[in-house]
Amino acid sequence: MSVRLSPFLAIAMAGGLSVLAAAIGVSGAETGESGEFAVRMKQGEVANAEGTPTVAREIWIQAAELPGIGPQERSQALIRVAATHAAESDDFTAAKVAEEVLLIGEASARTRLEAWALVAKAYAQYGNAAAWTKVRDACRNILAQPEATEPERLLAQQGSVPAYLALRAYPEAAQVQQALAENPALGLLDRETHRLGFARALLVQRLFADCRAVLETARLHLSGEPHAPAEAPRIHELLAEYQLLLALSFYEEGDQPRARLELERVPAMPGQTATSRQTREARLRLHLRQWLPQTEPVLKVLFVGSSHTIRGNIPLLVEQLAASAPAGSLRIVAGEQTRMGTGMRNHWNDGDAPDTARGRIAAEPWDIVVVETFYRMTRNDMAQYGRWYADAVGKRGARLLIYETPVAKASAYPGGYQDFHDSNVWLGKQLQAPVAPSVRAWMSVLGSQPSEASLKALYSDWIHASAKGAYLTACTLYATLTEQSPVGLFLPEGLLSPEEALRYQNAAWQAARETRLELEKSGPTKTP
């Protein structure tokens, strides 16, 4: 069972962390009494307002190091340093500086609120249990402060929900979302978004009757009041989510006739298309139970991964590539067990409850399970966890596929890229599993001496794929899954010129074929 928060609900709540950090902000109200410290603080504010945060940061660092200032003044300077890092999307550094501020016992309540907001925003990007614990604790601390404003409390409540869900504290998540669903400070659609989140938290606890009661309340609220035309798309999205959750409540309860009936209604909901998330999940469940006519061969694939699967919506791209192939070709329906910052190790260590990767592998008749590797993993870890996944997948009669995710853009080129590809081929040989060689395909597109512009075309930041990089990766996964060329298949509108598309598709197909040959060769690959 997939019980992770649906994307539109997760964005609504996790996005609250960014809003919270901005809302609490750095007020500028506390700048010291007078003297050189006050002058430096003002200079930093001017530089920051002029759009030079790096200059402002240096000024505030100098202010924090002035001799004779007290701990409260130092904390005021450092929280501004942290805020400039956050504004530049350097959440890691922002969190470290904010945590340093929280160690200053004399920091004011307002400064501590600012620090907790930055900590929550930063660690929500990581995805492991330790990071989500920091998010949860930061939100709790904000809520415990008398100085926090009501908007700040509301945003902290919203920000705590994805932390509770990631930590499997479902009763706590349900309690917060129930309170948010009844909060008059929120608009109707925001309240019903949280009510649906409340229902999903009940679903994962297998409280099926309670879940359906909450869903019915949401349906009545969404259907019973007039709405502005501009709200129609969101209302349609919420009603489709209601219909999907209703279907899943019967699906998980084991009422197959009712589950099938309700699942078949999802694609007909207003606003739904073939690529809508709710329709895709409903079709997946129908295929898993063989409740749809099999006019063409269908491959049921579970993606277990992190941001390297989430960003760019890799599963959807792979589905679209398969759907665009000639009649009679293999089609793909994809399920996802994904969480930001969560690789194969953390997914495995989550245990085997129904809402984990291991639980989902065991629960459904998948054909292939795709598992990410990561360039910082040792070969020993890759082999250990890879073997565990391979055994779990094999017991269900499915196959494991290894997905080599992008390496850091700053890695040595081509050596660092090639080393990671070699490690994945080595792992594939150990497990007798195919490898989707996205790194090898990227190297083909980048050439022998990639320019900064060519790197920027594939990377969105220091390690994650851009839209073009995600497409290249999806082509490589498609080629590996189907052993068919992606040349001439689906291309997102406006993403690439016809010449670029052909180059990317050929690079993916060549990388997949070459890697298949590497795996078939006897003997070891390059040693670590």
JOHU-V144634 format. One record per residue. N is the residue number from 1. RES is the residue in three letters. SS is DSSP state (H for helix, E for strand, L for the rest). NEAR is the number of other ideal C-beta (glycine too) atoms within 10 Angstrom. Layout:
N;RES;SS;NEAR, N;RES;SS;NEAR
//
This chain:
1;MET;L;18, 2;SER;L;21, 3;VAL;L;23, 4;ARG;L;18, 5;LEU;L;23, 6;SER;L;22, 7;PRO;H;13, 8;PHE;H;16, 9;LEU;H;21, 10;ALA;H;19, 11;ILE;H;13, 12;ALA;H;20, 13;MET;H;27, 14;ALA;H;23, 15;GLY;H;15, 16;GLY;H;24, 17;LEU;H;28, 18;SER;H;17, 19;VAL;H;16, 20;LEU;H;28, 21;ALA;H;27, 22;ALA;H;14, 23;ALA;H;15, 24;ILE;H;25, 25;GLY;L;13, 26;VAL;L;23, 27;SER;L;12, 28;GLY;L;14, 29;ALA;L;8, 30;GLU;L;16, 31;THR;L;20, 32;GLY;L;20, 33;GLU;L;7, 34;SER;L;8, 35;GLY;H;12, 36;GLU;H;14, 37;PHE;H;22, 38;ALA;H;14, 39;VAL;H;14, 40;ARG;H;22, 41;MET;H;22, 42;LYS;H;15, 43;GLN;H;16, 44;GLY;H;26, 45;GLU;H;17, 46;VAL;H;13, 47;ALA;H;19, 48;ASN;H;22, 49;ALA;H;11, 50;GLU;L;10, 51;GLY;L;8, 52;THR;L;14, 53;PRO;H;21, 54;THR;H;11, 55;VAL;H;16, 56;ALA;H;23, 57;ARG;H;22, 58;GLU;H;15, 59;ILE;H;24, 60;TRP;H;28, 61;ILE;H;17, 62;GLN;H;15, 63;ALA;H;27, 64;ALA;H;23, 65;GLU;L;11, 66;LEU;L;15, 67;PRO;L;5, 68;GLY;L;8, 69;ILE;L;18, 70;GLY;L;12, 71;PRO;H;13, 72;GLN;H;15, 73;GLU;H;23, 74;ARG;H;20, 75;SER;H;25, 76;GLN;H;29, 77;ALA;H;24, 78;LEU;H;22, 79;ILE;H;32, 80;ARG;H;27, 81;VAL;H;25, 82;ALA;H;30, 83;ALA;H;27, 84;THR;H;25, 85;HIS;H;21, 86;ALA;H;23, 87;ALA;H;16, 88;GLU;L;13, 89;SER;L;10, 90;ASP;L;15, 91;ASP;H;22, 92;PHE;H;13, 93;THR;H;15, 94;ALA;H;25, 95;ALA;H;25, 96;LYS;H;14, 97;VAL;H;26, 98;ALA;H;30, 99;GLU;H;18, 100;GLU;H;17, 101;VAL;H;25, 102;LEU;H;18, 103;LEU;L;10, 104;ILE;L;19, 105;GLY;L;8, 106;GLU;L;11, 107;ALA;L;23, 108;SER;L;16, 109;ALA;H;11, 110;ARG;H;18, 111;THR;H;23, 112;ARG;H;20, 113;LEU;H;25, 114;GLU;H;26, 115;ALA;H;29, 116;TRP;H;31, 117;ALA;H;33, 118;LEU;H;29, 119;VAL;H;30, 120;ALA;H;32, 121;LYS;H;26, 122;ALA;H;28, 123;TYR;H;26, 124;ALA;L;27, 125;GLN;L;17, 126;TYR;L;21, 127;GLY;L;20, 128;ASN;L;19, 129;ALA;H;15, 130;ALA;H;9, 131;ALA;H;21, 132;TRP;H;26, 133;THR;H;14, 134;LYS;H;20, 135;VAL;H;27, 136;ARG;H;22, 137;ASP;H;16, 138;ALA;H;31, 139;CYS;H;30, 140;ARG;H;14, 141;ASN;H;19, 142;ILE;H;26, 143;LEU;H;17, 144;ALA;H;11, 145;GLN;L;16, 146;PRO;L;5, 147;GLU;L;11, 148;ALA;L;21, 149;THR;L;12, 150;GLU;H;8, 151;PRO;H;13, 152;GLU;H;19, 153;ARG;H;17, 154;LEU;H;21, 155;LEU;H;27, 156;ALA;H;28, 157;GLN;H;21, 158;GLN;H;27, 159;GLY;H;29, 160;SER;H;28, 161;VAL;H;28, 162;PRO;H;30, 163;ALA;H;28, 164;TYR;H;23, 165;LEU;H;28, 166;ALA;H;27, 167;LEU;L;15, 168;ARG;L;18, 169;ALA;L;17, 170;TYR;H;19, 171;PRO;H;12, 172;GLU;H;17, 173;ALA;H;27, 174;ALA;H;26, 175;GLN;H;14, 176;VAL;H;26, 177;GLN;H;30, 178;GLN;H;18, 179;ALA;H;12, 180;LEU;H;22, 181;ALA;H;22, 182;GLU;L;12, 183;ASN;L;14, 184;PRO;L;6, 185;ALA;L;11, 186;LEU;L;16, 187;GLY;L;10, 188;LEU;H;13, 189;LEU;H;16, 190;ASP;H;17, 191;ARG;H;18, 192;GLU;H;25, 193;THR;H;27, 194;HIS;H;25, 195;ARG;H;23, 196;LEU;H;29, 197;GLY;H;30, 198;PHE;H;28, 199;ALA;H;29, 200;ARG;H;28, 201;ALA;H;27, 202;LEU;H;26, 203;LEU;H;27, 204;VAL;H;22, 205;GLN;L;16, 206;ARG;L;14, 207;LEU;L;17, 208;PHE;H;17, 209;ALA;H;9, 210;ASP;H;16, 211;CYS;H;25, 212;ARG;H;18, 213;ALA;H;12, 214;VAL;H;25, 215;LEU;H;23, 216;GLU;H;13, 217;THR;H;15, 218;ALA;H;24, 219;ARG;H;18, 220;LEU;H;11, 221;HIS;H;16, 222;LEU;H;21, 223;SER;H;11, 224;GLY;H;7, 225;GLU;L;9, 226;PRO;L;5, 227;HIS;L;13, 228;ALA;L;7, 229;PRO;H;6, 230;ALA;H;7, 231;GLU;H;14, 232;ALA;H;12, 233;PRO;H;11, 234;ARG;H;17, 235;ILE;H;19, 236;HIS;H;17, 237;GLU;H;22, 238;LEU;H;23, 239;LEU;H;21, 240;ALA;H;25, 241;GLU;H;26, 242;TYR;H;24, 243;GLN;H;22, 244;LEU;H;27, 245;LEU;H;23, 246;LEU;H;24, 247;ALA;H;24, 248;LEU;H;25, 249;SER;H;25, 250;PHE;H;19, 251;TYR;H;23, 252;GLU;H;18, 253;GLU;H;16, 254;GLY;L;9, 255;ASP;L;14, 256;GLN;H;12, 257;PRO;H;8, 258;ARG;H;15, 259;ALA;H;22, 260;ARG;H;18, 261;LEU;H;13, 262;GLU;H;20, 263;LEU;H;26, 264;GLU;H;15, 265;ARG;H;15, 266;VAL;H;25, 267;PRO;L;18, 268;ALA;L;10, 269;MET;L;19, 270;PRO;L;11, 271;GLY;L;16, 272;GLN;L;21, 273;THR;L;8, 274;ALA;L;11, 275;THR;L;12, 276;SER;L;18, 277;ARG;H;18, 278;GLN;H;24, 279;THR;H;20, 280;ARG;H;21, 281;GLU;H;21, 282;ALA;H;25, 283;ARG;H;20, 284;LEU;H;22, 285;ARG;H;23, 286;LEU;H;20, 287;HIS;H;18, 288;LEU;H;18, 289;ARG;L;15, 290;GLN;L;10, 291;TRP;L;15, 292;LEU;L;16, 293;PRO;L;6, 294;GLN;L;9, 295;THR;L;9, 296;GLU;L;13, 297;PRO;L;12, 298;VAL;E;17, 299;LEU;E;17, 300;LYS;E;19, 301;VAL;E;25, 302;LEU;E;26, 303;PHE;E;23, 304;VAL;E;28, 305;GLY;E;26, 306;SER;L;23, 307;SER;H;21, 308;HIS;H;25, 309;THR;H;26, 310;ILE;H;20, 311;ARG;L;18, 312;GLY;L;23, 313;ASN;L;19, 314;ILE;H;27, 315;PRO;H;25, 316;LEU;H;15, 317;LEU;H;22, 318;VAL;H;29, 319;GLU;H;24, 320;GLN;H;19, 321;LEU;H;25, 322;ALA;H;25, 323;ALA;H;16, 324;SER;L;14, 325;ALA;L;20, 326;PRO;L;8, 327;ALA;L;6, 328;GLY;L;9, 329;SER;L;15, 330;LEU;L;15, 331;ARG;E;18, 332;ILE;E;24, 333;VAL;E;23, 334;ALA;E;25, 335;GLY;E;22, 336;GLU;E;25, 337;GLN;E;24, 338;THR;E;23, 339;ARG;L;27, 340;MET;L;20, 341;GLY;L;16, 342;THR;L;27, 343;GLY;L;24, 344;MET;H;24, 345;ARG;H;15, 346;ASN;H;17, 347;HIS;H;23, 348;TRP;H;20, 349;ASN;H;14, 350;ASP;L;20, 351;GLY;L;12, 352;ASP;L;14, 353;ALA;L;13, 354;PRO;L;15, 355;ASP;L;19, 356;THR;L;20, 357;ALA;H;27, 358;ARG;H;21, 359;GLY;H;18, 360;ARG;H;23, 361;ILE;H;22, 362;ALA;H;15, 363;ALA;H;15, 364;GLU;L;18, 365;PRO;L;12, 366;TRP;L;21, 367;ASP;L;17, 368;ILE;E;20, 369;VAL;E;26, 370;VAL;E;26, 371;VAL;E;26, 372;GLU;E;23, 373;THR;E;24, 374;PHE;L;19, 375;TYR;L;19, 376;ARG;L;10, 377;MET;L;20, 378;THR;L;10, 379;ARG;H;16, 380;ASN;H;9, 381;ASP;H;15, 382;MET;H;21, 383;ALA;H;16, 384;GLN;H;14, 385;TYR;H;21, 386;GLY;H;24, 387;ARG;H;14, 388;TRP;H;13, 389;TYR;H;23, 390;ALA;H;21, 391;ASP;H;11, 392;ALA;H;18, 393;VAL;H;24, 394;GLY;H;14, 395;LYS;H;10, 396;ARG;L;15, 397;GLY;L;9, 398;ALA;L;20, 399;ARG;E;18, 400;LEU;E;23, 401;LEU;E;21, 402;ILE;E;26, 403;TYR;E;25, 404;GLU;E;29, 405;THR;L;24, 406;PRO;L;24, 407;VAL;L;21, 408;ALA;L;15, 409;LYS;L;17, 410;ALA;L;10, 411;SER;L;17, 412;ALA;L;11, 413;TYR;L;16, 414;PRO;L;15, 415;GLY;H;9, 416;GLY;H;15, 417;TYR;H;22, 418;GLN;H;17, 419;ASP;H;17, 420;PHE;H;23, 421;HIS;H;27, 422;ASP;H;19, 423;SER;H;22, 424;ASN;H;30, 425;VAL;H;23, 426;TRP;H;21, 427;LEU;H;23, 428;GLY;H;24, 429;LYS;H;18, 430;GLN;H;15, 431;LEU;H;20, 432;GLN;L;10, 433;ALA;L;22, 434;PRO;E;21, 435;VAL;E;28, 436;ALA;E;30, 437;PRO;L;32, 438;SER;H;29, 439;VAL;H;28, 440;ARG;H;26, 441;ALA;H;31, 442;TRP;H;28, 443;MET;H;19, 444;SER;H;19, 445;VAL;H;20, 446;LEU;H;18, 447;GLY;L;10, 448;SER;L;7, 449;GLN;L;8, 450;PRO;L;19, 451;SER;L;10, 452;GLU;H;8, 453;ALA;H;7, 454;SER;H;14, 455;LEU;H;16, 456;LYS;H;14, 457;ALA;H;18, 458;LEU;H;24, 459;TYR;E;18, 460;SER;L;16, 461;ASP;L;11, 462;TRP;L;9, 463;ILE;L;17, 464;HIS;L;19, 465;ALA;E;24, 466;SER;L;18, 467;ALA;H;18, 468;LYS;H;21, 469;GLY;H;25, 470;ALA;H;24, 471;TYR;H;27, 472;LEU;H;30, 473;THR;H;31, 474;ALA;H;28, 475;CYS;H;31, 476;THR;H;32, 477;LEU;H;30, 478;TYR;H;30, 479;ALA;H;27, 480;THR;H;27, 481;LEU;H;24, 482;THR;H;20, 483;GLU;L;12, 484;GLN;L;18, 485;SER;L;18, 486;PRO;L;29, 487;VAL;L;14, 488;GLY;L;12, 489;LEU;L;20, 490;PHE;L;19, 491;LEU;L;21, 492;PRO;L;15, 493;GLU;L;4, 494;GLY;L;7, 495;LEU;L;14, 496;LEU;L;18, 497;SER;L;10, 498;PRO;H;8, 499;GLU;H;8, 500;GLU;H;15, 501;ALA;H;21, 502;LEU;H;14, 503;ARG;H;15, 504;TYR;H;28, 505;GLN;H;25, 506;ASN;H;17, 507;ALA;H;21, 508;ALA;H;32, 509;TRP;H;20, 510;GLN;H;17, 511;ALA;H;27, 512;ALA;H;29, 513;ARG;H;15, 514;GLU;H;15, 515;THR;H;25, 516;ARG;H;16, 517;LEU;H;9, 518;GLU;H;19, 519;LEU;H;19, 520;GLU;H;8, 521;LYS;L;10, 522;SER;L;5, 523;GLY;L;5, 524;PRO;L;11, 525;THR;L;16, 526;LYS;L;11, 527;THR;L;7, 528;PRO;L;9
//
